[in-house]
């Protein structure tokens, strides 16, 4: 329960950040059966972006980016392919971004990794 609540908090912070950056949100928490989900899907100009959000209240278990493993990247690619098959989008490019959010003594730190993998 606590984990999903903190995940939703991270996704909300990321969504606000993206909107401030001019992104247009297309879908939140797109689920493809048992394959998992993509946290946010948005347009950045003409590019369709699949966004993985990682949120940490501390660095006890490493940085948020550390959680985007090779297996997670494969899973996200499969889900993105499913999304595109179901929802054909007109986009000049597609990419995967990672938004890493950490709570620090000074507040919230956000790192946005554009085109983090393919």
Backbone torsions as a table, in degrees:
resi	resn	phi	psi	omega
1	UNK	NA	-49.1	-179.9
2	UNK	-60.7	-38.9	-178.6
3	UNK	-63.8	-44.1	-179.7
4	UNK	-69.3	-32.9	178.0
5	UNK	-66.1	-43.0	178.9
6	UNK	-69.7	-33.2	175.8
7	UNK	-62.5	-43.6	177.8
8	UNK	-64.2	-37.9	177.9
9	UNK	-62.0	-46.1	178.8
10	UNK	-61.7	-42.9	179.7
11	UNK	-64.8	-37.5	177.8
12	UNK	-65.7	-42.9	177.1
13	UNK	-62.1	-44.6	-179.6
14	UNK	-63.8	-42.4	-179.9
15	UNK	-62.7	-45.3	177.3
16	UNK	-59.4	-42.8	178.7
17	UNK	-60.3	-47.5	-178.1
18	UNK	-63.8	-42.0	178.3
19	UNK	-61.0	-40.5	176.7
20	UNK	-63.2	-28.1	-179.8
21	UNK	-86.6	-0.2	177.8
22	UNK	93.2	8.2	177.3
23	UNK	-72.9	153.7	174.8
24	UNK	-115.4	115.6	-177.1
25	UNK	-73.3	129.3	179.0
26	UNK	-99.5	-42.1	-175.2
27	UNK	-154.2	143.1	174.5
28	UNK	-112.2	138.2	174.8
29	UNK	49.5	56.8	177.3
30	UNK	-73.5	120.9	-177.7
31	UNK	-108.1	135.0	177.1
32	UNK	-119.0	85.8	-179.5
33	UNK	52.5	-132.1	179.8
34	UNK	-89.1	2.7	-179.1
35	UNK	-71.8	-19.1	-178.9
36	UNK	115.3	-159.6	-176.8
37	UNK	-142.9	158.8	170.9
38	UNK	-106.4	130.7	-173.8
39	UNK	-63.3	-51.1	-178.2
40	UNK	-141.2	143.2	173.1
41	UNK	-126.3	129.5	-173.6
42	UNK	-149.2	161.4	170.8
43	UNK	-98.0	133.2	169.9
44	UNK	-114.5	93.6	-170.4
45	UNK	66.1	-124.5	-179.9
46	UNK	-92.8	-2.1	-178.5
47	UNK	-90.3	131.9	173.7
48	UNK	-89.0	126.4	-172.4
49	UNK	-119.6	127.8	174.3
50	UNK	-98.3	121.8	-168.4
51	UNK	-118.5	124.3	174.0
52	UNK	-100.0	127.4	-179.8
53	UNK	-107.7	129.0	175.0
54	UNK	-123.9	126.1	-174.6
55	UNK	-124.2	134.0	177.9
56	UNK	-134.0	135.3	175.2
57	UNK	-84.7	-15.5	175.7
58	UNK	-155.0	170.9	178.5
59	UNK	-100.6	21.8	179.6
60	UNK	-54.5	-38.9	-177.7
61	UNK	-105.6	23.2	179.5
62	UNK	96.4	178.7	-179.3
63	UNK	-75.3	158.6	178.7
64	UNK	-58.1	-37.5	-178.7
65	UNK	-61.4	-30.2	-179.6
66	UNK	-59.1	-24.0	-177.4
67	UNK	-79.4	-8.5	178.7
68	UNK	-93.0	80.2	-176.1
69	UNK	-80.4	173.8	176.5
70	UNK	-59.4	-40.5	177.6
71	UNK	-63.0	-41.0	178.4
72	UNK	-65.3	-40.1	178.3
73	UNK	-62.8	-42.6	177.4
74	UNK	-61.4	-44.1	179.5
75	UNK	-60.5	-45.3	-179.9
76	UNK	-63.7	-37.9	177.2
77	UNK	-62.3	-44.3	179.1
78	UNK	-60.9	-43.6	-178.9
79	UNK	-66.5	-41.1	178.3
80	UNK	-61.7	-42.4	177.7
81	UNK	-60.9	-40.5	176.6
82	UNK	-64.0	-42.7	178.5
83	UNK	-59.4	-45.8	-178.5
84	UNK	-66.7	-33.0	178.0
85	UNK	-67.9	-37.3	-178.7
86	UNK	-82.5	-36.3	-174.9
87	UNK	-127.5	79.0	179.8
88	UNK	-58.4	127.5	-178.5
89	UNK	-116.5	139.9	174.1
90	UNK	-88.4	107.7	-178.9
91	UNK	-140.8	145.8	178.8
92	UNK	-77.0	-23.9	177.0
93	UNK	-156.9	163.0	176.1
94	UNK	-126.2	144.6	176.1
95	UNK	-153.9	167.4	177.2
96	UNK	-116.2	125.9	176.2
97	UNK	-113.5	154.1	172.7
98	UNK	-121.9	131.7	173.4
99	UNK	-113.0	116.7	-179.9
100	UNK	-102.9	126.6	-178.2
101	UNK	-125.3	128.8	178.0
102	UNK	-130.0	140.3	170.8
103	UNK	-83.8	131.9	178.5
104	UNK	-125.1	174.8	176.0
105	UNK	-60.1	-28.3	-177.0
106	UNK	-92.7	0.2	-179.1
107	UNK	129.0	-138.0	-177.1
108	UNK	-106.0	131.7	174.8
109	UNK	-108.9	128.7	179.8
110	UNK	-119.1	127.7	173.8
111	UNK	-119.8	125.5	-177.8
112	UNK	-110.5	113.7	-179.9
113	UNK	-100.8	99.6	178.4
114	UNK	-77.6	142.2	179.6
115	UNK	50.1	50.7	-173.0
116	UNK	-66.4	-27.3	179.1
117	UNK	-165.9	167.1	172.3
118	UNK	-145.5	NA	NA
